[in-house]
Amino acid sequence: MPSDVRGALVQRVSALPDGPLDVTWLPAETPRLPLGRIRLHWEPASLAGWDVTAHLGLATTEVLLASWPAAPDDWQRLVRPTIHEVLGLCAALAVATAALDLSNRLAQV
């Protein structure tokens, strides 16, 4: 991972078990993650494999979503199901929030 980045911002996760995990580098000066977005960070583990962490952007902060210490070299296959499910939940919550906001606005008319 380049020294001037905080990690990789997940852009898209395939629903297929062997599908792609598309990311872009997240610059080090980025203050925090946008709501519902996931940042991955990985570095070589002390003995073998990779130490991988995922952070989730919430409304006012970001939280540790998961960590996979000493993950194998193909760690993307290991983390993909978790990332896919969390992004699906975030999308569902965004739709529910938008529907609730619309309902509240219509009730005020």
MODELLER restraints for C-alpha pairs under 7 A, 6 or more apart:
rsr = mdl.restraints
at = mdl.atoms
rsr.add(forms.Gaussian(group=physical.xy_distance, feature=features.Distance(at['CA:4:A'], at['CA:27:A']), mean=6.30, stdev=0.5))
rsr.add(forms.Gaussian(group=physical.xy_distance, feature=features.Distance(at['CA:4:A'], at['CA:28:A']), mean=5.46, stdev=0.5))
rsr.add(forms.Gaussian(group=physical.xy_distance, feature=features.Distance(at['CA:5:A'], at['CA:25:A']), mean=6.37, stdev=0.5))
rsr.add(forms.Gaussian(group=physical.xy_distance, feature=features.Distance(at['CA:5:A'], at['CA:26:A']), mean=5.49, stdev=0.5))
rsr.add(forms.Gaussian(group=physical.xy_distance, feature=features.Distance(at['CA:5:A'], at['CA:27:A']), mean=4.39, stdev=0.5))
rsr.add(forms.Gaussian(group=physical.xy_distance, feature=features.Distance(at['CA:5:A'], at['CA:28:A']), mean=4.31, stdev=0.5))
rsr.add(forms.Gaussian(group=physical.xy_distance, feature=features.Distance(at['CA:6:A'], at['CA:26:A']), mean=5.63, stdev=0.5))
rsr.add(forms.Gaussian(group=physical.xy_distance, feature=features.Distance(at['CA:6:A'], at['CA:27:A']), mean=5.88, stdev=0.5))
rsr.add(forms.Gaussian(group=physical.xy_distance, feature=features.Distance(at['CA:6:A'], at['CA:28:A']), mean=4.62, stdev=0.5))
rsr.add(forms.Gaussian(group=physical.xy_distance, feature=features.Distance(at['CA:7:A'], at['CA:25:A']), mean=6.04, stdev=0.5))
rsr.add(forms.Gaussian(group=physical.xy_distance, feature=features.Distance(at['CA:7:A'], at['CA:26:A']), mean=5.43, stdev=0.5))
rsr.add(forms.Gaussian(group=physical.xy_distance, feature=features.Distance(at['CA:7:A'], at['CA:39:A']), mean=6.14, stdev=0.5))
rsr.add(forms.Gaussian(group=physical.xy_distance, feature=features.Distance(at['CA:7:A'], at['CA:40:A']), mean=5.52, stdev=0.5))
rsr.add(forms.Gaussian(group=physical.xy_distance, feature=features.Distance(at['CA:7:A'], at['CA:41:A']), mean=4.65, stdev=0.5))
rsr.add(forms.Gaussian(group=physical.xy_distance, feature=features.Distance(at['CA:8:A'], at['CA:23:A']), mean=5.68, stdev=0.5))
rsr.add(forms.Gaussian(group=physical.xy_distance, feature=features.Distance(at['CA:8:A'], at['CA:24:A']), mean=5.32, stdev=0.5))
rsr.add(forms.Gaussian(group=physical.xy_distance, feature=features.Distance(at['CA:8:A'], at['CA:25:A']), mean=4.41, stdev=0.5))
rsr.add(forms.Gaussian(group=physical.xy_distance, feature=features.Distance(at['CA:8:A'], at['CA:26:A']), mean=5.21, stdev=0.5))
rsr.add(forms.Gaussian(group=physical.xy_distance, feature=features.Distance(at['CA:8:A'], at['CA:39:A']), mean=5.44, stdev=0.5))
rsr.add(forms.Gaussian(group=physical.xy_distance, feature=features.Distance(at['CA:8:A'], at['CA:40:A']), mean=5.15, stdev=0.5))
rsr.add(forms.Gaussian(group=physical.xy_distance, feature=features.Distance(at['CA:8:A'], at['CA:41:A']), mean=6.45, stdev=0.5))
rsr.add(forms.Gaussian(group=physical.xy_distance, feature=features.Distance(at['CA:9:A'], at['CA:23:A']), mean=5.32, stdev=0.5))
rsr.add(forms.Gaussian(group=physical.xy_distance, feature=features.Distance(at['CA:9:A'], at['CA:24:A']), mean=5.30, stdev=0.5))
rsr.add(forms.Gaussian(group=physical.xy_distance, feature=features.Distance(at['CA:9:A'], at['CA:25:A']), mean=6.09, stdev=0.5))
rsr.add(forms.Gaussian(group=physical.xy_distance, feature=features.Distance(at['CA:9:A'], at['CA:26:A']), mean=5.72, stdev=0.5))
rsr.add(forms.Gaussian(group=physical.xy_distance, feature=features.Distance(at['CA:9:A'], at['CA:38:A']), mean=5.97, stdev=0.5))
rsr.add(forms.Gaussian(group=physical.xy_distance, feature=features.Distance(at['CA:9:A'], at['CA:39:A']), mean=4.61, stdev=0.5))
rsr.add(forms.Gaussian(group=physical.xy_distance, feature=features.Distance(at['CA:9:A'], at['CA:40:A']), mean=6.48, stdev=0.5))
rsr.add(forms.Gaussian(group=physical.xy_distance, feature=features.Distance(at['CA:10:A'], at['CA:22:A']), mean=6.11, stdev=0.5))
rsr.add(forms.Gaussian(group=physical.xy_distance, feature=features.Distance(at['CA:10:A'], at['CA:23:A']), mean=4.45, stdev=0.5))
rsr.add(forms.Gaussian(group=physical.xy_distance, feature=features.Distance(at['CA:10:A'], at['CA:24:A']), mean=6.74, stdev=0.5))
rsr.add(forms.Gaussian(group=physical.xy_distance, feature=features.Distance(at['CA:10:A'], at['CA:38:A']), mean=5.62, stdev=0.5))
rsr.add(forms.Gaussian(group=physical.xy_distance, feature=features.Distance(at['CA:10:A'], at['CA:39:A']), mean=6.11, stdev=0.5))
rsr.add(forms.Gaussian(group=physical.xy_distance, feature=features.Distance(at['CA:11:A'], at['CA:22:A']), mean=5.44, stdev=0.5))
rsr.add(forms.Gaussian(group=physical.xy_distance, feature=features.Distance(at['CA:11:A'], at['CA:23:A']), mean=5.14, stdev=0.5))
rsr.add(forms.Gaussian(group=physical.xy_distance, feature=features.Distance(at['CA:11:A'], at['CA:24:A']), mean=6.98, stdev=0.5))
rsr.add(forms.Gaussian(group=physical.xy_distance, feature=features.Distance(at['CA:12:A'], at['CA:21:A']), mean=6.09, stdev=0.5))
rsr.add(forms.Gaussian(group=physical.xy_distance, feature=features.Distance(at['CA:12:A'], at['CA:22:A']), mean=5.08, stdev=0.5))
rsr.add(forms.Gaussian(group=physical.xy_distance, feature=features.Distance(at['CA:13:A'], at['CA:20:A']), mean=6.20, stdev=0.5))
rsr.add(forms.Gaussian(group=physical.xy_distance, feature=features.Distance(at['CA:13:A'], at['CA:21:A']), mean=4.72, stdev=0.5))
rsr.add(forms.Gaussian(group=physical.xy_distance, feature=features.Distance(at['CA:13:A'], at['CA:22:A']), mean=6.28, stdev=0.5))
rsr.add(forms.Gaussian(group=physical.xy_distance, feature=features.Distance(at['CA:13:A'], at['CA:84:A']), mean=5.72, stdev=0.5))
rsr.add(forms.Gaussian(group=physical.xy_distance, feature=features.Distance(at['CA:14:A'], at['CA:20:A']), mean=5.48, stdev=0.5))
rsr.add(forms.Gaussian(group=physical.xy_distance, feature=features.Distance(at['CA:14:A'], at['CA:21:A']), mean=6.43, stdev=0.5))
rsr.add(forms.Gaussian(group=physical.xy_distance, feature=features.Distance(at['CA:15:A'], at['CA:84:A']), mean=6.91, stdev=0.5))
rsr.add(forms.Gaussian(group=physical.xy_distance, feature=features.Distance(at['CA:18:A'], at['CA:77:A']), mean=6.78, stdev=0.5))
rsr.add(forms.Gaussian(group=physical.xy_distance, feature=features.Distance(at['CA:21:A'], at['CA:80:A']), mean=6.87, stdev=0.5))
rsr.add(forms.Gaussian(group=physical.xy_distance, feature=features.Distance(at['CA:32:A'], at['CA:62:A']), mean=6.90, stdev=0.5))
rsr.add(forms.Gaussian(group=physical.xy_distance, feature=features.Distance(at['CA:33:A'], at['CA:57:A']), mean=4.71, stdev=0.5))
rsr.add(forms.Gaussian(group=physical.xy_distance, feature=features.Distance(at['CA:33:A'], at['CA:62:A']), mean=6.49, stdev=0.5))
rsr.add(forms.Gaussian(group=physical.xy_distance, feature=features.Distance(at['CA:34:A'], at['CA:57:A']), mean=5.41, stdev=0.5))
rsr.add(forms.Gaussian(group=physical.xy_distance, feature=features.Distance(at['CA:35:A'], at['CA:57:A']), mean=4.70, stdev=0.5))
rsr.add(forms.Gaussian(group=physical.xy_distance, feature=features.Distance(at['CA:35:A'], at['CA:58:A']), mean=4.78, stdev=0.5))
rsr.add(forms.Gaussian(group=physical.xy_distance, feature=features.Distance(at['CA:35:A'], at['CA:59:A']), mean=5.46, stdev=0.5))
rsr.add(forms.Gaussian(group=physical.xy_distance, feature=features.Distance(at['CA:36:A'], at['CA:56:A']), mean=6.40, stdev=0.5))
rsr.add(forms.Gaussian(group=physical.xy_distance, feature=features.Distance(at['CA:36:A'], at['CA:57:A']), mean=5.22, stdev=0.5))
rsr.add(forms.Gaussian(group=physical.xy_distance, feature=features.Distance(at['CA:36:A'], at['CA:58:A']), mean=6.11, stdev=0.5))
rsr.add(forms.Gaussian(group=physical.xy_distance, feature=features.Distance(at['CA:36:A'], at['CA:90:A']), mean=5.55, stdev=0.5))
rsr.add(forms.Gaussian(group=physical.xy_distance, feature=features.Distance(at['CA:37:A'], at['CA:56:A']), mean=5.83, stdev=0.5))
rsr.add(forms.Gaussian(group=physical.xy_distance, feature=features.Distance(at['CA:37:A'], at['CA:57:A']), mean=5.30, stdev=0.5))
rsr.add(forms.Gaussian(group=physical.xy_distance, feature=features.Distance(at['CA:38:A'], at['CA:54:A']), mean=6.53, stdev=0.5))
rsr.add(forms.Gaussian(group=physical.xy_distance, feature=features.Distance(at['CA:38:A'], at['CA:55:A']), mean=5.57, stdev=0.5))
rsr.add(forms.Gaussian(group=physical.xy_distance, feature=features.Distance(at['CA:38:A'], at['CA:56:A']), mean=4.68, stdev=0.5))
rsr.add(forms.Gaussian(group=physical.xy_distance, feature=features.Distance(at['CA:38:A'], at['CA:57:A']), mean=6.37, stdev=0.5))
rsr.add(forms.Gaussian(group=physical.xy_distance, feature=features.Distance(at['CA:39:A'], at['CA:54:A']), mean=5.56, stdev=0.5))
rsr.add(forms.Gaussian(group=physical.xy_distance, feature=features.Distance(at['CA:39:A'], at['CA:55:A']), mean=5.19, stdev=0.5))
rsr.add(forms.Gaussian(group=physical.xy_distance, feature=features.Distance(at['CA:39:A'], at['CA:56:A']), mean=6.63, stdev=0.5))
rsr.add(forms.Gaussian(group=physical.xy_distance, feature=features.Distance(at['CA:40:A'], at['CA:53:A']), mean=5.76, stdev=0.5))
rsr.add(forms.Gaussian(group=physical.xy_distance, feature=features.Distance(at['CA:40:A'], at['CA:54:A']), mean=4.59, stdev=0.5))
rsr.add(forms.Gaussian(group=physical.xy_distance, feature=features.Distance(at['CA:40:A'], at['CA:55:A']), mean=6.63, stdev=0.5))
rsr.add(forms.Gaussian(group=physical.xy_distance, feature=features.Distance(at['CA:41:A'], at['CA:52:A']), mean=5.69, stdev=0.5))
rsr.add(forms.Gaussian(group=physical.xy_distance, feature=features.Distance(at['CA:41:A'], at['CA:53:A']), mean=5.33, stdev=0.5))
rsr.add(forms.Gaussian(group=physical.xy_distance, feature=features.Distance(at['CA:41:A'], at['CA:54:A']), mean=6.51, stdev=0.5))
rsr.add(forms.Gaussian(group=physical.xy_distance, feature=features.Distance(at['CA:42:A'], at['CA:50:A']), mean=6.31, stdev=0.5))
rsr.add(forms.Gaussian(group=physical.xy_distance, feature=features.Distance(at['CA:42:A'], at['CA:51:A']), mean=5.51, stdev=0.5))
rsr.add(forms.Gaussian(group=physical.xy_distance, feature=features.Distance(at['CA:42:A'], at['CA:52:A']), mean=4.34, stdev=0.5))
rsr.add(forms.Gaussian(group=physical.xy_distance, feature=features.Distance(at['CA:42:A'], at['CA:53:A']), mean=6.47, stdev=0.5))
rsr.add(forms.Gaussian(group=physical.xy_distance, feature=features.Distance(at['CA:43:A'], at['CA:50:A']), mean=5.57, stdev=0.5))
rsr.add(forms.Gaussian(group=physical.xy_distance, feature=features.Distance(at['CA:43:A'], at['CA:51:A']), mean=5.45, stdev=0.5))
rsr.add(forms.Gaussian(group=physical.xy_distance, feature=features.Distance(at['CA:43:A'], at['CA:52:A']), mean=6.75, stdev=0.5))
rsr.add(forms.Gaussian(group=physical.xy_distance, feature=features.Distance(at['CA:44:A'], at['CA:50:A']), mean=4.46, stdev=0.5))
rsr.add(forms.Gaussian(group=physical.xy_distance, feature=features.Distance(at['CA:44:A'], at['CA:51:A']), mean=6.04, stdev=0.5))
rsr.add(forms.Gaussian(group=physical.xy_distance, feature=features.Distance(at['CA:45:A'], at['CA:51:A']), mean=5.11, stdev=0.5))
rsr.add(forms.Gaussian(group=physical.xy_distance, feature=features.Distance(at['CA:45:A'], at['CA:70:A']), mean=5.34, stdev=0.5))
rsr.add(forms.Gaussian(group=physical.xy_distance, feature=features.Distance(at['CA:48:A'], at['CA:70:A']), mean=6.18, stdev=0.5))
rsr.add(forms.Gaussian(group=physical.xy_distance, feature=features.Distance(at['CA:49:A'], at['CA:70:A']), mean=4.87, stdev=0.5))
rsr.add(forms.Gaussian(group=physical.xy_distance, feature=features.Distance(at['CA:49:A'], at['CA:71:A']), mean=5.21, stdev=0.5))
rsr.add(forms.Gaussian(group=physical.xy_distance, feature=features.Distance(at['CA:49:A'], at['CA:72:A']), mean=4.73, stdev=0.5))
rsr.add(forms.Gaussian(group=physical.xy_distance, feature=features.Distance(at['CA:49:A'], at['CA:73:A']), mean=5.50, stdev=0.5))
rsr.add(forms.Gaussian(group=physical.xy_distance, feature=features.Distance(at['CA:50:A'], at['CA:69:A']), mean=6.63, stdev=0.5))
rsr.add(forms.Gaussian(group=physical.xy_distance, feature=features.Distance(at['CA:50:A'], at['CA:70:A']), mean=4.83, stdev=0.5))
rsr.add(forms.Gaussian(group=physical.xy_distance, feature=features.Distance(at['CA:50:A'], at['CA:71:A']), mean=4.96, stdev=0.5))
rsr.add(forms.Gaussian(group=physical.xy_distance, feature=features.Distance(at['CA:50:A'], at['CA:72:A']), mean=6.40, stdev=0.5))
rsr.add(forms.Gaussian(group=physical.xy_distance, feature=features.Distance(at['CA:50:A'], at['CA:73:A']), mean=6.76, stdev=0.5))
rsr.add(forms.Gaussian(group=physical.xy_distance, feature=features.Distance(at['CA:51:A'], at['CA:68:A']), mean=5.94, stdev=0.5))
rsr.add(forms.Gaussian(group=physical.xy_distance, feature=features.Distance(at['CA:51:A'], at['CA:69:A']), mean=4.38, stdev=0.5))
rsr.add(forms.Gaussian(group=physical.xy_distance, feature=features.Distance(at['CA:51:A'], at['CA:70:A']), mean=5.07, stdev=0.5))
rsr.add(forms.Gaussian(group=physical.xy_distance, feature=features.Distance(at['CA:51:A'], at['CA:71:A']), mean=6.13, stdev=0.5))
rsr.add(forms.Gaussian(group=physical.xy_distance, feature=features.Distance(at['CA:52:A'], at['CA:67:A']), mean=5.66, stdev=0.5))
rsr.add(forms.Gaussian(group=physical.xy_distance, feature=features.Distance(at['CA:52:A'], at['CA:68:A']), mean=5.08, stdev=0.5))
rsr.add(forms.Gaussian(group=physical.xy_distance, feature=features.Distance(at['CA:52:A'], at['CA:69:A']), mean=6.16, stdev=0.5))
rsr.add(forms.Gaussian(group=physical.xy_distance, feature=features.Distance(at['CA:53:A'], at['CA:66:A']), mean=5.83, stdev=0.5))
rsr.add(forms.Gaussian(group=physical.xy_distance, feature=features.Distance(at['CA:53:A'], at['CA:67:A']), mean=4.23, stdev=0.5))
rsr.add(forms.Gaussian(group=physical.xy_distance, feature=features.Distance(at['CA:53:A'], at['CA:68:A']), mean=6.27, stdev=0.5))
rsr.add(forms.Gaussian(group=physical.xy_distance, feature=features.Distance(at['CA:54:A'], at['CA:64:A']), mean=6.18, stdev=0.5))
rsr.add(forms.Gaussian(group=physical.xy_distance, feature=features.Distance(at['CA:54:A'], at['CA:65:A']), mean=5.34, stdev=0.5))
rsr.add(forms.Gaussian(group=physical.xy_distance, feature=features.Distance(at['CA:54:A'], at['CA:66:A']), mean=5.28, stdev=0.5))
rsr.add(forms.Gaussian(group=physical.xy_distance, feature=features.Distance(at['CA:54:A'], at['CA:67:A']), mean=6.24, stdev=0.5))
rsr.add(forms.Gaussian(group=physical.xy_distance, feature=features.Distance(at['CA:55:A'], at['CA:62:A']), mean=6.39, stdev=0.5))
rsr.add(forms.Gaussian(group=physical.xy_distance, feature=features.Distance(at['CA:55:A'], at['CA:63:A']), mean=5.42, stdev=0.5))
rsr.add(forms.Gaussian(group=physical.xy_distance, feature=features.Distance(at['CA:55:A'], at['CA:64:A']), mean=4.47, stdev=0.5))
rsr.add(forms.Gaussian(group=physical.xy_distance, feature=features.Distance(at['CA:55:A'], at['CA:65:A']), mean=4.93, stdev=0.5))
rsr.add(forms.Gaussian(group=physical.xy_distance, feature=features.Distance(at['CA:56:A'], at['CA:62:A']), mean=5.40, stdev=0.5))
rsr.add(forms.Gaussian(group=physical.xy_distance, feature=features.Distance(at['CA:56:A'], at['CA:63:A']), mean=5.39, stdev=0.5))
rsr.add(forms.Gaussian(group=physical.xy_distance, feature=features.Distance(at['CA:56:A'], at['CA:64:A']), mean=6.41, stdev=0.5))
rsr.add(forms.Gaussian(group=physical.xy_distance, feature=features.Distance(at['CA:56:A'], at['CA:65:A']), mean=5.73, stdev=0.5))
rsr.add(forms.Gaussian(group=physical.xy_distance, feature=features.Distance(at['CA:57:A'], at['CA:63:A']), mean=6.64, stdev=0.5))
